[in-house]
Amino acid sequence: MKNFKNVPQYLYGLSPSQMDMFMTEDNPVRRQSERVTEESISSARNYLDTGGMWSMSGINDRGPSKYSMSVSMYRGGARGYGRPRTAPPDLPSLLLDARICYIGMPIVPAVTELVVAQLMWLDYDNPSKPIYLYINSSGTQNEKMETVGSETEAYAIADTMAYCKSDIYTVNCGMAYGQAAMLLSQGAKGFRAVQPNSSTKLYLPKVNRSSGAVIDMWIKAKELDANTESYIELLAKGTGKTKEEITKDVQRPKYFEAQEAIDYGLADKIIDSRDAAFEKRNYDEMLAQSKAMRRGAGAGPQAAPSGFR
C-alpha cells in the first residue's frame, strides 16, 4: 500500500496525483465518509441544512445551500424570512395545534394515555375554546369481538372529558362501537356529530375466556358487573334515557345508522362541511399576524400569535 507511487501508471490507469487522492488516508472520499453519521443523515438535519431537498452542499466547506424548492415554498422565503429553525411537526402535533384529538383504533392503554394527556393540555392551554374529539374506534373489542382493552380505559377518557372546562365536540367519523359510542354521547350537548355514512353500535362489556380458582372467577364477575353498571350509567347520562331502557336495549348488540343514532340520543346532528359549530381557522390572517409580530420583535422573546398557541 505504501509503495503505490512506484507501481507503473498503466497498472491502475491513474496518474500519480489521482493515486495520491484515493490511496492516502487523508483523501476526500475518506473525509466525506467520516461526515456521514446517524445525525447528519436524519430528516431533521436535512431539513435544517438544505430545506428538505438533497444537495451537494455537504461535500464542500461553503456551508448549507441557501435556496431550495421547499425553502422558498415554506412561508415565502429562505431562512430569515419566516422559515423555522426546527424540523416541521408531525401530523398529530398539527392536529393538536388545531385542538383536535383523534381516536382511530381500539381503546387500549396507549390510546388512553395519549388522549387523556391531549385533553388535559388543551384544557390548560385555553379552557374557553372547544376541543374536537374525532372517533373511529371499535371500542374495547376488535373486529373479531375479542376484548383487547379494559373498559376502565374508556371511563378514564370519559371522566377527563367531564373534568375539562372546555366543551368537548365529538364526531363519529367512521364507527363508534361499545365504549367508543359511550364517548360519543359524552360530548357537549348540541355538538355531538356523526358523519352521514358512519355507524354506531352498543354492546355490553365482556371479559375473555379465562380459568383459575373459583374466587378469581367470582372477582372477575364482580368487576364485569361494575363495568357494565358504569357503562349503562354513562350512556343514560349521555342519551337522557333511563337505565332500565338502556339495559334492555344492550342485551344484544344494537346497531345505529347516522339518523338512528341521533334519534336515540347518542348524537345531535349529521356533520356538514358548512357547519358553523366547528371552528374554521383563517390561516392567512394567522400568518399575517405572525409576520407583523416578527417585524415588531425586539431583543426579547415574543409570544406566538393566538392561533398558533
SULFENCOR-V825993 format. One record per pair of residues at least 12 apart in sequence whose ideal C-beta (glycine too) atoms are under 8 Angstrom apart, sorted by the first residue. I is the first residue (numbers start at 0). GAP is how many residues later the second one is. Records with the same first field share a line. If there is no record, write none. Layout:
I->GAP / GAP
This chain:
0->22
3->15 / 19
4->14 / 15
31->27
34->23
39->18
42->44
43->42 / 43
46->23 / 40 / 41
47->16 / 37 / 38 / 39
48->15 / 16
49->14 / 15 / 18
50->14 / 16 / 17 / 18 / 19 / 20 / 23 / 27 / 32
51->16 / 18 / 19
52->12 / 15 / 16 / 17 / 18
54->13
65->12 / 13
70->12
74->212
81->208 / 209 / 212
95->22 / 25 / 26
96->211
97->34 / 183
98->23 / 27 / 30 / 31 / 32 / 33
99->31 / 32 / 34
100->14 / 17 / 18 / 21 / 30 / 31 / 32 / 33
101->31 / 32 / 34
102->12 / 30 / 31 / 32 / 33 / 34 / 77 / 80
103->32 / 33
104->32
105->31 / 32 / 33 / 34 / 35 / 36 / 42 / 43
106->30 / 32 / 33 / 42 / 46 / 47 / 50 / 72 / 73
107->40 / 41 / 45
108->40 / 41 / 44
110->26 / 38 / 42
111->41 / 42 / 44 / 45
114->18 / 42 / 45
115->40 / 41 / 44
118->12 / 14 / 38 / 41 / 42 / 45 / 49
119->40 / 44
121->42 / 44
122->40 / 41 / 42 / 43
124->184
125->40 / 183
126->37 / 38 / 39
127->38
128->37 / 150
129->36 / 37 / 38 / 39 / 58 / 61 / 149
130->33 / 35 / 36 / 37 / 38
131->37 / 39 / 146
132->28 / 35 / 36 / 37 / 38 / 50 / 54
133->37 / 39
134->35 / 36 / 37 / 38 / 39 / 41 / 45 / 48 / 49
135->36 / 37 / 38 / 39 / 40
136->38 / 39 / 40 / 43
137->37 / 39 / 40 / 42
138->15 / 37 / 38 / 39 / 40 / 41 / 42 / 64
139->13 / 14 / 38 / 39 / 65
140->36 / 37 / 62 / 65
145->62
146->59 / 60 / 61
150->28 / 54 / 76 / 79 / 80
151->75
152->26
153->25 / 26 / 28 / 29
154->75 / 79
156->26
157->24 / 25 / 28 / 76
160->22 / 25 / 26
161->24
166->21 / 24
167->18 / 19 / 20
168->18 / 19 / 22 / 23 / 24 / 108 / 109
169->13 / 14 / 15 / 16 / 17 / 18 / 21 / 22 / 23 / 97
170->22 / 23 / 24 / 100
171->12 / 21 / 22 / 23 / 26 / 28 / 89 / 95
172->22 / 25
173->21 / 24 / 25
174->23 / 24 / 25 / 26
175->18 / 22 / 23 / 24 / 25 / 90
176->23 / 24 / 26
177->23 / 24 / 25 / 27
178->26 / 52
180->19 / 20 / 21 / 54 / 85
181->49 / 52 / 53 / 56
183->16 / 54 / 77 / 82 / 83
184->49 / 50 / 52 / 53 / 54 / 80 / 81 / 82
185->48 / 51 / 52
188->79
189->78 / 79 / 87
190->77 / 86
191->74 / 75 / 76 / 77
192->74 / 75 / 76 / 77 / 78 / 82 / 84 / 85
193->64 / 67 / 68 / 72 / 73 / 75 / 76 / 77
194->63 / 75 / 76
195->62 / 74
196->61
197->60 / 63
198->56 / 57 / 58
199->55 / 56 / 57 / 60 / 61 / 66 / 67
200->52 / 53 / 54 / 55
201->33 / 44 / 47 / 48 / 51 / 52 / 54
202->47 / 50 / 51
203->24 / 27 / 46 / 47
204->19 / 22 / 23 / 26
205->18
206->13 / 16 / 17
231->14 / 15 / 18
234->15
237->27 / 28
238->25 / 26 / 27
239->25
240->23 / 24
257->12
280->26
281->25
282->24
284->22
285->19 / 21 / 22
288->16 / 17 / 18
289->14 / 15 / 18
292->12
